[in-house]
Every structure is written in C-alpha cells, then in structure tokens.
Amino acid sequence: MKKQNNIKIHLISLGCDKNRVDSEKFLYTFLDRFKDAVVVDDVNKANFVIVNTCAFINDAKRESISTLKKLIQKKSKNKKLKILVIGCLVKDIREFKNSTKITEFCDKLNLESGKLFKNIDYTLSIDEYSSSIDRCITRIRDINSYSSYLKISEGCNRYCSYCRIPYLRGKFRSVPMERLVREAEGLAKNGTRELNIVAQDVLPYGIDLYKEEKLSDLLNKLSDIEEIDWIRLLYCYPEDFSDEIIDCIARNKKIVKYVDLPIQHISNYVLKSMNRQTTSKEIIDIIAKLRKRIPNIKLRTTLMVGYPEETQRDFFDLLKFVKETKFDRLGVFCFSKQLGTYAHRLEDTVPDKVKNERRHIILDAQKQISYELNKQYVGKKLKVMCEGFLRDRKCYVGRTEFDAPGVDNKVYFVDTKNKYNDRNPLYSGSIISVKIKDHDEYDLFGEI
C-alpha cells in the first residue's frame, strides 16, 4: 500500500463486539503508520474507508456486502476514494473476486452480482491484520468510551458444526494476563467505567498459556482497577462453568450478576448434531446451579432454530424449555449454511418460512416472559448507568447492570427534582439510583 498524503479515514465496524475491539486496535496501528492521517466521523468527508466485515451467518454477510455496495457507489462519484476491507468476509472476497462464482454467491444472499468485489482497493485477511494488533493495548475509541469491550482470547477449539469461527480465526489463544490488565488500565484512564469481557468463549481463559483456567485471577485483577465500576461476562459456554468461577461472580461486587450463556438448543439430538459438548440435563443443571449460588443473577441466552432435521418435536421441546426456564434476556436466529462447516454438508430440511415462524414463536413467548419479569421492578430502586439525554423525549436513557450494551433492555428516566440541568448535567457513564414507575415488554421507566 503506497503512502498517501492527507488521508481522511472513516471506520465502519460490522458484526460482533469482538470485531469492534479489532477495529479500534487496527485503526490505532494504521494511524501510527500513517502519521498525517486523521479520522472523520462522516463517511462523505473520507477519502479512505476501512470496513471490518462479518461473515458469521448469512444476515451478517448481507450487511457486509450491502455496506460495500453503498461505498462502491460513492467511489463511482469520487475516484479518489479508497476502500480497505478487513475481517471475516475477506476470504470469500478473495475467492470470488476474479471468478464467475461471485454471481452464485451474491444470488444466494439476494444481492445483485456483477463486479462488486473488483472495485475494492485493498483487502487484509485476519491473519494479515491480526499480526499488527496482537500486542496492541492502545485503541482509538469513539466518544462513548464509558463502556468498553476487553477481548481476552482469539479463536476457538470447539468446532460446532454450524460455525466458521475456528476456520476463520484459528485455534483458541489466550491474551497474556499482564497485557490485558495494562489494556484495561488504559481504558479506565480514558473514561471506561464498564468492562465487558468477550471472547468466542471466555471461561477457558488461560488454559493454553498457564495450563489451567485463570479467568477468576484475571477478573480479580481487573476489579482492582479503581475507575472500573462494572465487569460483565459475555459468552460463557455452560459446560465450562467451574465452582471457582461461580464463587468469583458471587463474591466480587464489581462483577455484575449477569451471565450470557449461549446454549443454542435443548434437544439432545440437535445438540449432538451441532457438536455441542453438553446435554439438555447438563444445561438445566448449570442454570439451576447459577441461580442457587448467585442470588439475583440474570441470564441471557442465544438459540438457533431450523437446524437440519430439527423436528416439530425438537422445536416444541425448545419452546417448552424457554417457557419453563424464563430467561431474563433471549435472542434467536435461524440456521443458515456456512461454507466449510460440517452442517454445510447436511440437507437443509427445514424451509426458510418454517425457520422464521419458529423464530417468531420463541420471540413472542419471550416477550410475555420479559413483560412479567419487568413487572417485578415497579416500585423498586435500581442502579442505572446513564447513556445520554434524549431531547425529543425529554428524558435520560440508560441500562441496569442486568443489561449488556447494544443488545438488551433500556431504562428511560426523568429528573423530577431538576438536580441535573444544563449547568450540572448527568454525564454518560454515571451510575445513579432510579426508582421504577412503569414498564413494557422490554424497557423500564422511572425517575431519579
């Protein structure tokens, strides 16, 4: 890549929060290399756009390709615009860039084909750009720096039948603990109050580096950082929950009582075909154990419907499980075939229409569960992290400790005593007590 003068960079980070961490680190290394480059918030003012893509499921591919199409349209009007694509879609782009297979690839995603990928100036595979960020502990953050993600490992050793991550990201690799602590300290000094611990699976942290799980040790060191108020665990596979981790979550006041427990399904037949290393009984047992050992814990899960040969009985078992378990937060997505995975070779026996119907049935059941769970908060005081003021609604918006950023519920609240005004505003990242007055299916409403 030739050095350019007056580079005005705009970053677009798609997909998961782990991608976001990579984007922030890559942008720092890019700016470190090109000293005269500046970051612009408006894509229309940029002459160099970096897109970190996602290719985890077909919906993610559609979003990535749709974003690239819009940029290429801008490029047709601005010949000086350069596009750099990084992330999980690069493997597909390189495979199809000079191939007639691009037509088939785009048609499957309901996108126009043509010369889309030929208009991309630069691509970097995950291996190529990860080498530049592996040891990076400094990131270029946006203005909402009060909540940050800390990625503690890369890759995955599980090889779930539907997932491309091990093929795209490689084997599980923990980041050394001292490097993570330094990175977290840097984030805290720059305003971070909430640390969201992420990885493809956070629980095995350290087993490759230290020959034993070290997540509890890491969490205790992170909680010693004075500026950090909340530490949140995301993506905890149920089969890896040790008593040590459960005790750490229960004892440590800075670790919020919230766990993301992605189980995917409850049918033993489906779980086995998915190559999930757990059974329905083990899932039910760990949920009961968490709720018993950690008072007031809130659980989030992710489910998949429409997996090959998922029968009506399998689905009804899943629906019954959802209604009985009453997860506090829940997401559902439909199975889609991913190249290179075991499930790609299976016959896709569940029609897309049925997949979507099953997804909506689960979500409708969860909507009623969420409504009933929210009712219990009316009249109570909750700690809420402020995320800003909504001028159109004349109220603040924030999250409880039981809500992860970007995916969970919100709290809308007013300042009836006018303590926080234009001269003394309530800043984003502030944690304040809010009395809950009302609720709907997902959100809470209250006052300071």
Secondary structure, 3 states (H helix, E strand, C coil): CCCCCCCEEEEEECCCHHHHHHHHHHHHHHHHHCCCCEECCCHHHCCEEEEEECCCCHHHHHHHHHHHHHHHHHHHHCCCCEEEEEECCHHHHHHHCCCCHHHHHHHHCCCCCCCCHHHCCEEECHHHHHHHHCCCCCCCCCCCCCEEEEECEECCCCCCCCCCHHHHHCCCEECCHHHHHHHHHHHHHCCCCEEEEECCCCCCCCHHHHCCCCHHHHHHHHHCCCCCCEEEECCCCHHHCCHHHHHHHHHCCCEEEEEECCCECCCHHHHHHCCCCCCHHHHHHHHHHHHHHCCCCEEEEEEEECCCCCCHHHHHHHHHHHHHHCCCEEEEEECCCCCCCHHHHCCCCCCHHHHHHHHHHHHHHHHHHHHHHHHCCCCCEEEEEEEEEECCCCEEEEEECCCCCCCCCCEEEECCCCCCCCCCCCCCCCEEEEEEEEECCCCEEEEC
